Amino acid sequence: MKRALLLLMAALPVAAQDVKIPPSLEKLAAKAAEVVDVTLDGQTLQIAGKFLSGKDPDEAKVKNLINGLKGIYVRSFEFDKEGEYSPSDVEALRSQARGPGWSRLVGVVSRKSGENAEIFIKLDGGKVGGLVIVSAEPKELTFVNIVGSIDMDQLSELGGHFGVPEIQVHSEKKPAAKD
């Protein structure tokens, strides 16, 4: 999951999108040893934003970022043993993000470790209209859906807030041209 979140940082601005969490995925909670369930709709995010200080620089960045969001949805299931979820559970997520307007931005497959991660974006009028991450490991399945207008350069600011793991973004700055 951490790799998928790092790859997320390479994407573009996000706006509203329409991928839903399939009922089959919700049923995995009964099988999982550990479950992360974050469901923050726009109204909840706006209320949460009121608790962030505009005076603290870090909190001000997060407050500014969530003003454009319509939702953050994370489902992560960690299992005690392999085989607790089926390929059809993963396909239920992927198939929605393969519909009209959607593009797979990143795909990582490791046959050695069994880890797979994909990032999908939905283009809408030349802008990104949605973002979905599906990360499948032998003992863990994670689905991340961020809805709303967001500058991906600012996305790392959500790390550590609202159940979103801390994300480190490394950007390379080009040296200034010499005159």
C-alpha positions as CSV (number, residue, x, y, z in Angstrom):
1,M,0.0,0.0,0.0
2,K,2.8,2.4,0.8
3,R,4.2,2.1,-2.7
4,A,0.8,2.8,-4.2
5,L,0.5,5.9,-2.1
6,L,3.9,7.1,-3.2
7,L,2.9,6.5,-6.8
8,L,-0.2,8.5,-6.2
9,M,1.9,11.6,-5.8
10,A,2.9,11.4,-9.5
11,A,-0.7,12.0,-10.7
12,L,-2.6,15.2,-11.6
13,P,-5.3,17.5,-10.1
14,V,-8.4,15.6,-9.1
15,A,-12.1,16.4,-9.4
16,A,-15.3,14.5,-8.8
17,Q,-15.6,10.9,-9.9
18,D,-18.0,8.0,-9.6
19,V,-16.3,4.8,-8.5
20,K,-18.3,3.0,-5.8
21,I,-17.2,0.5,-3.2
22,P,-18.7,-2.9,-4.2
23,P,-20.7,-4.8,-1.5
24,S,-18.4,-7.7,-1.9
25,L,-15.5,-5.6,-0.7
26,E,-17.4,-4.5,2.4
27,K,-18.0,-8.2,3.3
28,L,-14.2,-8.7,3.6
29,A,-14.2,-6.9,6.9
30,A,-15.6,-10.0,8.7
31,K,-12.6,-12.0,7.4
32,A,-9.9,-9.4,8.0
33,A,-7.6,-9.3,11.1
34,E,-7.3,-5.5,10.7
35,V,-9.6,-3.1,8.9
36,V,-9.2,0.6,8.0
37,D,-12.4,2.2,7.0
38,V,-12.3,5.9,6.2
39,T,-15.5,7.5,4.8
40,L,-15.4,11.2,4.7
41,D,-17.9,12.9,2.5
42,G,-17.7,16.6,1.6
43,Q,-19.8,17.8,4.5
44,T,-17.8,15.8,7.0
45,L,-14.5,17.2,5.5
46,Q,-15.8,20.7,5.8
47,I,-16.7,20.2,9.5
48,A,-13.3,18.6,10.1
49,G,-11.6,21.6,8.4
50,K,-13.1,23.9,10.9
51,F,-11.1,22.2,13.6
52,L,-7.8,23.0,11.8
53,S,-6.0,26.2,12.6
54,G,-5.5,28.8,9.9
55,K,-2.6,30.1,12.0
56,D,-0.5,26.9,12.1
57,P,1.2,26.6,8.6
58,D,0.8,22.9,8.3
59,E,-2.8,22.9,9.4
60,A,-3.5,25.8,7.1
61,K,-2.2,23.8,4.1
62,V,-4.4,20.9,5.0
63,K,-7.4,23.2,5.6
64,N,-6.9,24.8,2.2
65,L,-6.5,21.4,0.5
66,I,-9.7,19.8,1.9
67,N,-11.8,22.8,0.9
68,G,-11.9,21.5,-2.6
69,L,-12.5,17.8,-1.7
70,K,-15.9,16.1,-2.0
71,G,-14.7,12.9,-0.3
72,I,-11.9,10.6,0.9
73,Y,-12.7,6.9,1.0
74,V,-10.2,4.3,2.1
75,R,-10.8,0.6,2.7
76,S,-7.9,-1.5,3.7
77,F,-8.1,-5.1,4.8
78,E,-5.2,-7.0,6.4
79,F,-5.6,-10.8,6.7
80,D,-3.8,-13.4,8.8
81,K,-3.2,-15.7,5.9
82,E,-3.2,-15.5,2.1
83,G,-6.3,-16.3,0.0
84,E,-8.8,-14.5,2.2
85,Y,-9.9,-12.4,-0.7
86,S,-10.5,-13.5,-4.2
87,P,-9.3,-12.1,-7.6
88,S,-13.0,-11.2,-8.3
89,D,-12.9,-8.8,-5.3
90,V,-10.0,-7.0,-6.9
91,E,-11.6,-7.1,-10.3
92,A,-14.8,-5.5,-9.0
93,L,-12.7,-2.4,-8.2
94,R,-10.6,-2.4,-11.3
95,S,-13.5,-2.9,-13.7
96,Q,-15.2,0.3,-12.6
97,A,-12.0,2.2,-13.2
98,R,-11.7,0.8,-16.7
99,G,-15.0,2.3,-17.9
100,P,-15.4,5.2,-20.4
101,G,-13.1,8.1,-19.7
102,W,-10.9,6.2,-17.3
103,S,-7.2,5.6,-17.9
104,R,-4.7,3.4,-16.0
105,L,-1.9,5.8,-15.1
106,V,0.4,3.4,-13.2
107,G,0.6,-0.4,-12.9
108,V,3.0,-2.3,-10.7
109,V,3.1,-6.1,-10.7
110,S,5.5,-8.2,-8.7
111,R,5.3,-11.8,-9.5
112,K,7.9,-12.6,-6.9
113,S,6.1,-11.0,-3.9
114,G,2.6,-11.1,-5.3
115,E,2.1,-7.4,-4.8
116,N,0.1,-5.4,-7.4
117,A,-0.8,-1.8,-7.5
118,E,-2.7,0.3,-10.0
119,I,-3.6,4.0,-10.2
120,F,-6.5,5.1,-12.4
121,I,-7.6,8.6,-13.4
122,K,-10.7,9.8,-15.1
123,L,-10.3,12.6,-17.6
124,D,-13.1,15.1,-17.9
125,G,-12.8,18.0,-20.3
126,G,-9.0,17.9,-20.3
127,K,-8.8,17.8,-16.5
128,V,-8.6,14.8,-14.2
129,G,-12.1,14.0,-12.9
130,G,-11.3,11.1,-10.5
131,L,-8.5,9.1,-8.9
132,V,-8.6,5.5,-7.7
133,I,-5.8,3.3,-6.2
134,V,-6.1,-0.4,-6.0
135,S,-3.3,-2.2,-4.1
136,A,-3.4,-6.0,-3.7
137,E,-0.9,-7.9,-1.7
138,P,-1.1,-11.6,-0.6
139,K,-2.4,-10.6,2.8
140,E,-3.7,-7.1,2.2
141,L,-6.1,-5.4,-0.1
142,T,-6.4,-1.6,-0.2
143,F,-8.7,0.7,-2.1
144,V,-8.2,4.5,-2.0
145,N,-10.7,6.9,-3.7
146,I,-10.2,10.7,-3.4
147,V,-13.0,12.8,-4.8
148,G,-12.9,16.5,-5.5
149,S,-10.7,19.2,-6.8
150,I,-7.2,18.8,-5.5
151,D,-3.7,19.8,-6.5
152,M,-1.7,16.6,-6.5
153,D,1.4,18.5,-5.4
154,Q,-0.5,19.3,-2.2
155,L,-1.8,15.8,-1.7
156,S,1.1,14.8,0.6
157,E,-0.3,17.4,3.0
158,L,-3.1,15.0,3.8
159,G,-0.6,12.5,5.3
160,G,-1.3,12.0,9.0
161,H,-4.8,13.5,8.8
162,F,-8.2,11.9,8.3
163,G,-6.8,8.4,8.3
164,V,-4.5,9.0,5.3
165,P,-1.0,7.6,5.9
166,E,1.9,9.9,5.8
167,I,3.3,10.2,2.3
168,Q,6.8,11.5,1.5
169,V,7.2,13.2,-1.9
170,H,10.6,13.8,-3.3
171,S,10.8,16.4,-6.0
172,E,14.0,17.2,-7.9
173,K,14.6,20.8,-8.5
174,K,16.6,21.7,-11.6
175,P,19.5,24.0,-11.0
176,A,18.9,27.6,-12.1
177,A,20.3,28.3,-15.6
178,K,23.5,30.4,-15.6
179,D,23.5,33.6,-17.6
